[in-house]
């Protein structure tokens, strides 16, 4: 009789989580890519800082206050209040915010704490309040939440999903230094925050790994090295002209996934422009609307 798979909070991740992965295979990408945290493009002010009249170090282009959390978390989170007790997000010009204040008001920010005692900057984007699914999005290298914020609004609105994301240790407002071990602790803390703060059930969480974000994403889904142990439906997306991670990594990941659905090989796409191709959004919509409900 096979041994039972790893469990989190009493749930088998293989049974209860859905998974997106933009390759490559986890341990190899962590070794190949150096961590490149950018200069932060945003700040998050705690209630006491706002009350004291503190301001962001960079000129703010846009500001949003975090809304109320739904269920109370099992462990205290920093900035978990509402209204006057909420954290506020300040985006610099370099974040290149592309929407209005209305969309920014749907962005909630707060801090959590990892098992390695790093402070984790977290972001919840309410793109589709009535949606069943929430993407737990692990972003790529050399960006932070400020730079990804506009992309999250556009993506979530188009595929009808809310998006929860976080900055890795040493990125954005998250403390500590980037490392593979910290990546795993970071996504574990993000998972717990999404489950406890917002009450999202595991079966309604879609794990999405972009580039280096595949490393923590696959680890969370399997807790074992590596992709062959993931038993959830997996959609693999890779550009055929990826200049950073060879296309062969995508093929290898697809071949090793026990429940891989039809992959998307984007002809001519590189490492950083795959989201600009029309088939990218269409394939995600098909996966979420048809393949997940019927799996």
Buried (B, 14 or more C-beta within 10 A) or exposed (E): EEEEBBEBEEBBBBEBBBBBBBBBBBBBBBEEBEBEBBEBBBBBBBBEBBEEEEEBEBEBBBBBBBBEBEEEBEEEBBBBBEEEBBBBBBBBEBBBBEBEEEBBBBBBBBBBBBEBEBBBBBBBBBBBEEBBBBBBBBBBBBBBBBBBBBBBBBBBBBBBBBBBBBBBBBBBBBBBEBBBEBBBBBBBBBBBBBBBBBEBEBBBBBBBBBBBBBBBBBBBBBBBEBBEBBBBBBBBBBBEEBEBBBBEBBBBBBEBBEEBBEBBBBEEBBBBBBBEBEBBBEBBBBBBEEBBEEE
